[in-house]
Amino acid sequence: MQRYFVPNQNWQEESVIISGDDAHHIQRVMRYNVQDEIICVHPNGQSAKSKITKIYTKEVKAKIIEWLEHDAELPVEVTIAQGLPKGNKLELILQKGTELGAARFCLFTADRSISKWNDKKSAKKLMRYRKIIKEASEQCHRNRMPVLEEPTSLEKLLQKSKNYDVTLFAYEEEAKTSNFSSFGNVLSEVEGTTTIFLCIGPEGGFSNDEVQLLKEHHFQPVRLGARILRTETASMYALASISYHFEELRCK
């Protein structure tokens, strides 16, 4: 059943209004008619099975049939702080990171970032990337859409990380040592409701100055397996590992 994320102001006591691109999608892409059913997702994470009652040119009205109990969110809240990569790699990172359960994406310009954003293009890029996140959230039946923040500096990003329970950074040098910090060991020490902040460098990884800065802010370096991963693979590895550890291993 097709899923749509609906803003707070479009919810009424027993009905919901779908507008904009989603209304167009219902009419022109899915070709739904009155009496067809869809799932509408509230910003608070609740999902409602709904039946279409009216179809107008620019909006669709649906009646709430029942509230669903299914929760597809990770039991821990994971923020991926991604050093700006080049080309279209960020699209892949956001799409797959959304499918794998990330709650938030923070972008930063690293010392080795080739890609540079300017104010003129930033708004348009963020709009496109948020659309990718929305579509991925609908496709994989998320209860909440991940938040995408505007690019900032690593220094400002580290200030935001102070409110997190666990702060880590993927460091390729950890994969080359015998006395490494295992990502699995870190996860095994995490219990209860936890927030995790994972910082990933761009192509070429972190500079020595950035590594020192991260450590000064109490970030723990971890290796993501014995092999050196591409920047677009690192977050997928981490999120898949978190999902396996907190969802599959604990599934009864």
C-alpha positions, -999 to +999 in steps of 0.1 A: +000+000+000+014+034-010+026+056+019+026+094+021+041+117+047+016+144+054+025+177+073+008+184+106-015+211+094-032+187+069-045+164+096-080+167+110-098+146+136-110+119+113-095+128+079-063+139+062-056+161+032-028+152+007-016+180-014+012+191-037+034+165-054+018+137-034-017+146-047-003+146-082+013+112-075-020+097-063-039+109-093-014+107-122+011+081-112-008+056-090-041+065-107-060+059-075-098+065-073-123+072-046-125+042-022-088+032-028-067+029+003-034+045+012-012+049+043-007+084+057+021+091+081+019+119+107+050+139+117+048+123+151+056+089+135+021+074+137+007+058+105-030+057+095-046+034+070-069+058+051-095+056+024-097+082-004-131+101-003-125+131-025-102+138-054-097+174-064-073+190-089-046+199-064-055+178-034-069+145-022-090+139+009-090+106+028-108+092+058-088+076+085-098+039+089-074+028+116-042+037+132-014+012+126+010-001+153+039-010+130+071+008+139+100+005+115+125+028+133+158+017+147+157+013+185+187+037+187+188+071+171+217+074+147+231+106+132+254+103+102+278+132+099+291+130+063+321+149+049+309+162+015+318+137-012+322+144-049+298+137-077+265+121-070+277+099-041+257+119-016+224+108-033+234+072-027+244+079+009+211+096+017+189+071-001+205+040+014+211+056+048+174+063+049+165+027+040+189+015+067+174+036+095+194+068+099+175+095+119+196+125+108+222+135+083+247+163+090+269+174+062+303+191+067+331+205+046+362+185+054+398+193+047+399+167+019+364+175+005+366+181-032+330+192-035+323+228-024+288+242-020+280+279-023+250+297-009+235+301-044+233+263-051+229+250-016+191+256-013+184+239-046+206+209-037+190+205-003+156+205-018+165+178-042+182+157-015+153+160+009+130+148-019+153+117-023+150+111+015+112+115+014+108+090-015+132+065+002+113+069+035+080+061+017+095+032-002+109+014+029+079+022+051+097+044+076+076+060+104+097+092+103+117+110+076+153+116+085+164+152+089+189+166+065+209+196+078+227+223+058+265+218+053+287+233+080+322+232+093+336+203+113+342+226+142+305+236+144+294+201+139+314+190+169+295+214+191+263+198+181+276+164+190+278+172+227+242+161+233+249+126+220+255+095+242+281+079+219+303+098+195+325+079+170+344+085+138+353+060+111+391+060+109+408+039+082+441+037+102+422+016+128+418-011+102+456-013+099+464-019+135+463-050+157+451-030+187+420-016+170+387-003+184+361-027+170+327-013+160+311-045+173+327-040+207+314-004+209+279-015+200+280-043+226+285-017+253+255+003+242+223-003+262+188+012+264+177+043+245+209+057+230+219+084+206+248+077+183+268+103+163+290+087+136+314+110+117+326+098+083+352+115+062+351+122+024+373+106-002+408+104+013+395+103+048+403+127+076+434+149+078+457+146+108+444+179+121+408+166+119+417+134+137+433+153+165+403+176+167+379+147+169+398+131+196+400+163+216+362+164+215+361+128+229+352+110+196+363+074+196+380+061+164+365+028+152+373+006+123+345-006+100+358-040+092+393-051+081+390-035+047+392+002+037+357+013+026+347+040+002+331+070+018+297+061+002+300+026+017+310+034+053+276+047+065+258+017+049+282-007+067+277+011+100+239+013+098+235-023+087+257-034+116+236-013+141+204-028+126+217-063+130+230-058+165+199-040+179+171-055+158+180-090+145+201-103+173+175-092+199+145-103+178+125-130+197 
